[in-house]
Amino acid sequence: MITLLLVIIYIAFISLGLPDSLLGTAWPAAYGELGVAVSMAGFLSAVISCGTIISSLLSSRIIRRFGTGVTTAVSVAMTAAALFGISLSSTFWVMFLFAIPLGLGAGSVDAALNNFVALHYKARHMNWLHSFWGVGASAGPVIMSFFLTRGSWRSGYSAIGWIQIALVVILIASLPLWKLVSTGAQTSKGSGKAYSITELIKIKGAQPALVTFFCYCSVEATAGLWGSSFLVFSRGISPETAASWVSLYYFGITFGRFMSGFLTMRINNKKLIRMGLGLIVLGILLIMVPTVDFILLCGFFMIGLGCAPIFPSLLHDTPENFGAEMSQSMMGLQMASAYIGITVMPPLFGLLGQHISMSLMPAYLMVIAIVMIVMVERLNRIKAGKTAS
């Protein structure tokens, strides 16, 4: 039963990944039809992230009341409804309104499933879990590219909405399984009390961990949201080709997380995170090289490959870093910090790209990556001090 439940969780993470990559790949074709500036994609991304931040912060209370299974099914249903709404949006502001439930649908399920896997499964399962997010995120641009070649970004959103509906059906059918597998209310509804933000921030190691999550998602989201626009406006690539190229970035994340699952059997999370950071820096350096298509492709793939082990490894370390009792509350706060990064940093680059140049994207990513490296090493020192004491 526990293996079957893990399969269901993997399927749920596909649903999380599918919408995440749609906006960036659809936007070069959509913004003109909607009659808005190209930078407005950053504000759509921000409102999605705000919804996710709110639901992440409330996640420990929601999960304790309704359980992980119900929270997941309802959240995916909200996402499906939002995608259909976006596909039918006649103006930017209608799309803006539907972006709210799209964000709200992601936060609670993300925190719930990450904490469940961190508590009850090995590190390899966390990496494989997030590789299934990558399956969804990689499939999103491919699906959108297919419909863009037929002149309809709206149909791309609608198609993903129907896929989400199918996943909702699977999740609803699996609800009894959560009760059978759970060993008690603590397992199915989260462990420990719901801690306040003030209490959590004061925990030793919390601040560098939160900054690390902020930086990681800033890199991942900025590359995903503006990668197509960088290729179109800075390198002269067509929107359809750019969408398919950015799918290689998400494939790098997916493939890397699949392989990281095996690597965790021999390499600990700390080493995997350091390897990932090194690959991100190498990938950013590659996309700085002008006009060489193959190197550009390799650069985006390398950034995705570097991103692969960082997020799941940090998440899996949460119970170890902060204790099982605090892990659900801390998980929600970490997810909120991650989505604050998504909320702030991609829109900021959108403004820089519009008013200065899209070619600044590699330098922008490099600055964030350097801050992330500093915070990871600070967290490692704190963890080493705890172990020594």
VENBELSUL-V691177 format. One record per run of one state. SS is the DSSP state (a for helix, b for strand, c for the rest). FROM is the first residue (numbers start at 1). TO is the last residue. Records with the same first field share a line. If there is no record, write none. Layout:
SS->FROM-TO, FROM-TO
This chain:
c->1-1, 21-21, 35-39, 58-58, 67-67, 88-91, 121-122, 149-152, 174-174, 182-184, 190-196, 202-205, 236-238, 264-268, 288-292, 317-317, 323-323, 356-357, 389-389
a->2-20, 22-34, 40-57, 59-66, 68-87, 92-120, 123-148, 153-173, 175-181, 185-189, 197-201, 206-235, 239-263, 269-287, 293-316, 318-322, 324-355, 358-388
